[in-house]
């Protein structure tokens, strides 16, 4: 096996397992969690005590280092099976979630992946977001598969910044290889709403944010990526499929300037439609391709600071729905009635797909036909209380909403009394003991709900046994 010509620095690590036992058919990019140099990363991997290595590393300036030759299996992904068949690449990144990488690093990653695929005779780089589907997939002779570290260990790696771009990475590499558009086998090809939910969740958004965005997309297009604005179907005498095909084959050349709403977000303004068209061409996809539109939507919406700010802090679907309506979609009618309607669409997706808070375990001998009223906590916003009540009724419980006086300080449950908390910071470390000096066992994220079974000095022990979290960064639910 040859090595990459992009290598400018070599320092071979002792941390590897010798020659591979499987042919190379995967690439696994990682985040370093540091703006490292090629030399610094080499020094780290050169230590036997590190007990880790990668085939390649891309430093903060886009320089490529080699630490384990491609013929050998590196120690990089917490999986012998994966590392036996994957070229592993560590990429310089920020030190906090989403572990963003600069333009030089990302551009070099694309080039390095193209080089690797070319040398192994591959014409396509494949990304499958569902772990089980991906790991069960056998790449064809001309295909290389992308995998990620988080599938094999309780880690964020490669970070949400790169994870949200894995589909784009696969498409850009495939395009540069001269192959057909990267195909992504999926388990939900006929279920747009689940595909959209999973895609937006994979980009690090909360359940509230995903639902709020989806409610607006449903109002605009019924979640159909080839949806042409109805009035233009009549004036142009084309169906959705005919219009999409005509734009794709070039027989209709006025897509950008015709003022017709199109796609998931009903893109209408000429500059936004130009951006959509340019992106579709750059990745070799149909203008009506769902995955392409989701990637473009994500890239575009990040430029709307007000929308992203609310997405990161929202405690209800309606908060996100309203800001997407008024700042991103901007239809002529932004009345309260429209806001309520779109939020109701989003709430349906939230109720269907959001992770339900953990419920107290009920011994089998206590189950029966009797209904029990369950108190699940107090809420500062009535809309949040109503949302929870709706979820409880769906689950078969009864309940009422009552007003209570606010307390000057929250009461502290007795040690050992279980209660629920919601994480209210982007990423929170779970430590092995109730102290910031203790080892980090894993991380939890904003809006996730956990059961606390013990307190110690402002720390709470998780029921799962994963460890302790600082309660200053949570709210009781």
Helices and strands as residue ranges (DSSP letters): E 7-10, E 16-19, E 26-31, H 38-45, G 48-50, E 56-58, E 64-66, E 72-74, H 80-85, E 86-91, H 103-119, E 124-126, H 131-136, E 143-146, G 149-151, H 159-163, H 166-177, H 192-201, H 207-221, H 230-236, H 240-249, H 270-282, H 290-301, H 305-313, H 317-323, I 324-329, H 336-353, G 364-366, H 382-394, E 419-423, E 427-431, E 440-445, E 449-456, E 459-462, E 468-470, G 471-473, E 474-476
